Amino acid sequence: MKKASSPKKFLFGKRNYRILFISFLIISSGFILMAGGGSQDPNYFNEEIFNFRRIRISPTLILIGFGVAIYSILTKKNSAK
């Protein structure tokens, strides 16, 4: 005998997935800002690798993105009205 299957439900609500997608965008923008600054010539050291954008802004964006992702996971999904 087969049991009547209940409809499949998502683990999170629509709002949670939107916030999670926004956090992925924030994290990826942090990694994009961190890219570059290298030198093609191994005998030349490029000081651009230590600029403010790569040392301060990028890691801050990445940490903010992870915080937003944790927030999206821990919030309750909206109940259907």
C-alpha positions in Angstrom: 0.0 0.0 0.0 1.2 3.4 -0.9 0.8 6.3 1.6 -0.5 9.6 0.4 2.5 11.8 -0.1 2.4 15.3 1.2 3.4 18.1 -1.1 7.1 18.9 -1.1 8.0 22.0 0.9 11.1 24.1 0.6 13.3 24.4 3.7 13.3 28.2 3.6 10.9 30.8 2.5 11.2 33.0 -0.6 12.5 35.9 1.5 15.3 33.7 2.9 16.4 32.7 -0.5 16.5 36.3 -1.7 18.7 37.3 1.3 20.9 34.3 0.7 21.3 35.3 -3.0 22.2 38.8 -2.0 24.8 37.5 0.4 26.4 35.4 -2.5 26.5 38.6 -4.5 28.3 40.5 -1.7 30.8 37.7 -1.1 31.6 37.4 -4.9 32.0 41.2 -5.2 34.5 41.0 -2.3 36.5 38.3 -4.1 36.4 40.3 -7.4 37.7 43.4 -5.6 40.5 41.3 -4.1 41.7 40.0 -7.5 44.6 41.4 -9.5 47.6 43.4 -8.4 50.2 40.8 -9.4 53.2 41.3 -11.6 54.1 39.5 -14.8 57.8 40.0 -14.2 59.1 38.0 -11.2 61.9 40.5 -10.7 59.4 43.5 -10.2 57.4 43.8 -7.0 54.1 45.6 -7.5 53.0 47.6 -4.5 49.4 47.5 -5.7 48.9 44.2 -4.0 48.9 46.1 -0.6 46.4 48.9 -1.5 43.5 49.8 0.7 40.9 48.0 -1.5 42.6 44.6 -1.3 43.5 44.8 2.4 40.5 46.5 4.0 37.4 46.7 1.7 37.5 43.2 0.2 37.8 41.2 3.4 35.2 43.4 5.0 32.7 42.8 2.2 33.4 39.1 2.4 32.7 39.0 6.2 29.6 41.1 5.8 28.4 38.6 3.1 28.9 35.7 5.4 27.0 37.5 8.2 24.1 38.2 5.8 24.1 34.5 4.8 24.0 33.4 8.4 21.2 35.9 9.0 19.2 34.4 6.1 19.6 30.9 7.4 18.6 31.7 11.0 15.5 33.9 10.3 12.2 32.2 10.2 10.3 31.9 6.9 7.2 34.0 6.6 4.0 32.2 7.3 1.4 32.0 4.6 -1.5 34.4 5.2 
